[in-house]
């Protein structure tokens, strides 16, 4: 959906500016209303999908186009006659048309590789919660602030060949904050398509601090963490113990919540990626009767984008920055799913 929203923004910007060359001696210029409409859509894109290269680019172009068309919007609202647009406006429109066309082409070139859950016979569910680590979490409505989103990826139907021991496990994935659940989705879908129900969660509680600055905002956190990691990987990696403390807080919420959701007689199989490695180890040492096993994705040899998720499918632009390319064969999700199934089958 994010991709289609970006296409819509850049296509609307293209049309908004192109109209300047075709308006001659008209009473009104109705297409000018696309300027504020596109700006609103660009803002909604950011709140829905967070800030990244394309959402911020769309917002900036939309803002400039809105400001440059402010006088035209006023004339439209006042029903004033329009002879033609000035040469300066035409030059500006030509510039923004080229820029919008380039942005549209880049959006298509770096389009994510999407899998449709229905084709995989997979169901995806979200459970929304509000609250904090201090006061606890409770179910939230679709409107209003949410501080925890719990995702469930499950097979539509449990196959008769599904190993019985899978049914006695709660498979819990803890994503790295540079990816969040969104950028591990192809992997989680592959697991569910193989008969494994897997849970993942994204926390945005006010007392779950990672950056201690404005970057804690939901729309910014992943972007800031990715930038910090890319610019100074050594420093980012050295803070793994601190990440462990925060992840441990999340485990302390998720385990009882999932026991209530799935049944108290089941054990947990923990899947971690980089940030959660230490916390998962600590949890198993303290509660061996609750934890059946652990899989650290960062330990898988051919998984080259550890910490970022399946970005060769979900974020091809970041993949290119890190030296990888868009992969429609789903090599990484398939590899991770295969290794996960092997780890589950090796459980005693």
C-alpha positions in Angstrom: 0.0 0.0 0.0 2.9 2.4 0.7 4.2 2.0 -2.8 0.8 2.8 -4.4 0.5 5.9 -2.1 3.8 7.1 -3.4 2.8 6.5 -7.0 -0.4 8.5 -6.3 1.5 11.5 -4.8 4.1 11.8 -7.6 1.4 11.2 -10.3 -0.8 14.0 -8.8 2.2 16.3 -8.7 3.0 15.7 -12.3 -0.6 16.4 -13.3 -0.9 19.5 -11.1 2.1 21.2 -12.8 1.4 20.0 -16.3 -1.9 21.8 -16.3 0.0 25.2 -16.3 0.8 24.7 -20.0 -2.9 24.1 -21.0 -4.7 26.8 -19.1 -5.7 29.7 -21.5 -8.6 32.2 -21.1 -10.6 30.1 -18.7 -13.1 31.2 -16.0 -11.7 28.8 -13.4 -8.8 26.4 -13.1 -10.3 23.4 -11.1 -7.1 21.2 -11.3 -5.4 23.7 -9.0 -7.2 22.0 -6.1 -4.9 19.0 -6.7 -2.1 21.0 -5.0 -3.5 21.1 -1.5 -5.0 17.6 -1.9 -1.6 16.2 -2.9 0.0 17.9 0.1 -2.5 16.3 2.5 -2.0 12.8 0.9 1.8 13.2 1.3 1.3 14.0 5.0 -1.0 11.0 5.5 1.6 8.8 3.8 4.2 9.8 6.4 1.8 9.1 9.3 0.8 5.8 7.8 4.2 4.5 6.7 6.8 6.7 8.6 9.5 8.9 7.1 11.8 7.5 4.4 13.4 8.8 1.3 10.3 8.7 -0.9 7.7 9.9 1.7 9.8 12.9 2.6 10.6 13.7 -1.0 6.9 13.6 -1.9 6.1 15.9 1.0 8.8 18.4 0.1 7.8 18.6 -3.6 4.1 18.8 -2.6 4.9 21.7 -0.2 6.7 23.7 -2.9 4.0 23.1 -5.4 1.3 24.1 -2.9 3.2 27.4 -2.1 3.8 28.2 -5.8 0.1 27.7 -6.5 -1.2 29.7 -3.6 -2.2 32.6 -5.8 -3.9 30.3 -8.3 -5.8 28.6 -5.5 -7.0 32.1 -4.2 -8.1 33.0 -7.8 -10.0 29.7 -8.1 -11.8 30.2 -4.8 -12.8 33.8 -5.8 -14.0 32.6 -9.2 -11.6 35.0 -11.0 -10.7 34.9 -14.7 -7.4 33.3 -15.7 -5.7 34.5 -18.9 -2.6 32.4 -18.7 0.3 31.6 -16.3 3.4 33.7 -16.3 6.7 32.6 -17.9 8.3 32.3 -14.4 5.4 30.0 -13.3 5.9 27.9 -16.5 9.6 27.5 -15.8 8.9 26.5 -12.3 6.2 24.1 -13.5 8.6 22.5 -16.0 11.2 22.0 -13.3 8.7 20.3 -10.9 7.3 18.2 -13.8 10.8 16.9 -14.5 11.5 16.3 -10.8 8.1 14.6 -10.2 8.7 12.4 -13.3 12.2 11.4 -11.9 10.7 10.7 -8.5 7.9 8.6 -10.1 10.5 6.6 -12.1 12.6 6.0 -9.0 9.6 4.9 -7.0 8.8 2.3 -9.7 12.4 1.2 -10.0 12.8 0.7 -6.3 9.3 -0.8 -5.9 9.2 -3.4 -3.1 8.7 -7.1 -3.9 5.3 -7.9 -2.4 3.7 -11.2 -1.7 -0.1 -11.4 -1.3 -1.0 -13.4 1.8 -4.1 -14.8 0.1 -2.0 -16.5 -2.6 0.2 -18.0 0.1 -2.9 -19.1 2.1 -1.7 -17.0 5.0 -3.8 -14.8 7.3 -2.4 -11.7 8.9 -3.9 -10.2 12.0 -3.1 -7.2 14.1 -3.9 -6.6 17.8 -3.6 -3.0 19.1 -2.7 -2.0 22.6 -2.2 1.3 24.5 -0.2 1.9 27.7 3.4 1.8 28.9 5.8 -0.6 30.5 5.2 1.3 33.8 1.4 1.1 33.8 0.8 -1.9 31.7 -0.8 -2.4 28.3 -4.5 -2.8 27.4 -6.4 -3.3 24.2 -6.9 -0.1 22.2 -9.4 0.9 19.5 -8.4 1.6 15.9 -8.5 5.4 16.6 -6.3 7.1 19.2 -2.7 6.5 20.2 -1.3 3.0 20.1 1.9 2.0 21.9 2.0 -1.7 20.9 1.0 -3.6 17.8 1.1 -7.3 18.0 1.2 -9.1 14.6 0.0 -12.7 13.9 1.0 -14.5 10.7 -0.8 -17.8 10.5 -1.6 -20.5 8.0 -5.3 -20.3 6.9 -5.6 -24.0 7.6 -3.3 -26.3 9.6 -2.2 -29.2 7.4 -2.5 -32.8 8.6 1.3 -33.0 8.0 2.1 -30.2 10.3 4.3 -31.6 13.1 2.4 -31.8 16.4 5.2 -30.0 18.3 4.6 -26.8 16.3 1.1 -26.7 17.9 2.6 -26.9 21.3 4.9 -23.9 20.7 4.4 -20.1 20.6 6.8 -18.9 18.0 7.8 -15.3 18.9 9.9 -13.1 16.6 11.6 -10.0 18.1 12.5 -7.7 15.2 15.5 -5.4 15.2 14.3 -1.7 15.4 16.1 -0.9 12.1 13.5 -3.1 10.4 10.4 -3.5 12.6 7.9 -6.1 11.7 7.2 -4.4 8.3 10.6 -5.2 6.9 10.6 -8.9 8.0 7.1 -9.5 6.6 8.3 -11.7 3.6 10.1 -14.0 6.0 7.1 -14.2 8.4 4.8 -14.9 5.5 7.0 -17.7 4.4 6.9 -19.3 7.9 3.1 -19.1 8.0 2.9 -20.6 4.5 4.7 -23.6 5.9 2.2 -24.2 8.7 3.9 -22.2 11.5 2.0 -19.5 13.4 4.4 -16.7 14.3 4.0 -13.5 16.3 5.9 -10.3 16.1 5.5 -7.0 17.9 6.4 -3.3 17.5 6.5 -1.2 20.7 6.3 2.6 20.7 5.7 3.2 24.4 6.8 6.5 25.9 9.0 4.8 28.5 10.6 2.5 26.0 13.4 4.9 25.1 16.0 4.0 22.4 17.4 7.3 21.2 16.4 9.8 24.0 15.6 12.5 21.4 12.9 13.4 18.9 13.9 10.3 16.9 11.7 8.3 19.4 8.7 9.4 17.4 7.1 6.5 15.5 7.5 8.1 12.1 11.2 8.8 12.7 12.7 6.0 14.8 13.6 3.5 12.1 15.0 6.1 9.8 17.2 7.6 12.5 18.5 4.1 13.6 19.3 3.1 10.1 21.2 6.3 9.5 23.2 5.9 12.8 23.9 2.3 12.0 25.1 3.0 8.4 27.2 6.0 9.4 28.9 4.4 12.4 28.3 0.7 12.5 31.0 0.1 15.2 29.4 2.5 17.6 25.9 1.1 16.9 27.1 -2.4 17.5 28.9 -1.5 20.8 25.5 -0.6 22.4 24.1 -4.1 22.1 24.0 -4.5 25.9 21.7 -1.4 26.2 19.5 -2.8 23.4 19.2 -6.0 25.5 17.7 -4.1 28.4 15.0 -2.6 26.3 14.2 -5.9 24.5 14.0 -7.6 27.9 11.2 -5.1 28.8 9.4 -6.1 25.7 9.7 -9.8 26.5 8.3 -9.2 30.0 5.1 -7.9 28.3 4.9 -10.2 25.4 5.2 -13.6 27.2 2.3 -13.2 29.5 0.2 -11.5 26.8 0.8 -14.4 24.4 0.1 -16.9 27.1 -3.3 -15.3 27.6 -3.8 -15.3 23.8 -2.5 -18.8 22.9 -2.8 -20.8 26.1 -0.7 -21.1 29.2 0.4 -24.7 28.6 2.7 -23.8 25.7 6.4 -23.1 25.5 8.1 -20.3 23.6 10.4 -20.6 20.7 12.3 -17.3 20.4 13.6 -15.8 17.1 15.9 -12.8 17.4 17.8 -10.6 15.0 20.9 -8.8 16.4 19.3 -6.4 18.9 17.4 -9.2 20.7 20.2 -11.8 20.7 21.5 -11.1 24.3 18.0 -10.6 25.7 16.8 -13.9 24.3 19.8 -15.8 25.8 19.2 -14.2 29.2 15.5 -15.1 29.1 16.3 -18.7 28.3 18.8 -18.9 31.2 16.4 -17.4 33.7 13.3 -19.4 32.5 14.5 -22.6 30.9 11.1 -24.2 31.6 9.3 -21.7 29.5 11.7 -21.4 26.5 12.0 -24.4 24.2 14.7 -22.9 22.0 16.2 -19.9 20.4 17.2 -19.0 16.8 19.4 -16.0 16.1 19.0 -14.9 12.6 22.3 -12.9 12.8 24.1 -16.2 13.1 22.9 -17.5 9.7 25.9 -17.3 7.3 24.1 -16.2 4.1 21.9 -13.6 5.8 23.7 -10.5 4.8 21.2 -7.8 5.9 21.0 -8.8 9.6 19.3 -6.0 11.6 17.6 -4.5 8.6 15.3 -7.4 7.7 14.4 -8.5 4.2 15.3 -5.1 2.6 16.1 -6.7 -0.8 12.3 -7.1 -1.0 10.9 -4.4 1.3 13.3 -1.5 0.8 15.4 -1.9 -2.4 16.8 1.6 -2.0 18.4 0.9 1.3 19.5 -2.5 0.0 21.4 -0.6 -2.8 23.0 1.7 -0.3 24.3 -1.3 1.6 25.6 -3.0 -1.6 22.7 -5.3 -2.4 20.0 -5.4 -5.1 16.3 -5.9 -5.3 15.5 -9.6 -5.3 12.2 -10.9 -6.6 13.2 -14.5 -6.0 12.8 -14.1 -2.3 16.1 -15.8 -1.6 16.6 -14.3 1.9 13.0 -14.9 3.2 13.2 -18.5 1.9 16.6 -19.0 3.5 15.4 -17.7 6.9 12.3 -19.7 6.8 14.2 -22.9 5.9 16.7 -22.4 8.8 13.8 -21.7 11.2 12.0 -24.9 10.2 15.3 -26.8 10.7 15.7 -25.3 14.2 12.1 -26.2 15.1 12.6 -29.7 13.9 15.8 -30.1 15.9 14.0 -29.3 19.2 14.1 -32.3 21.6 
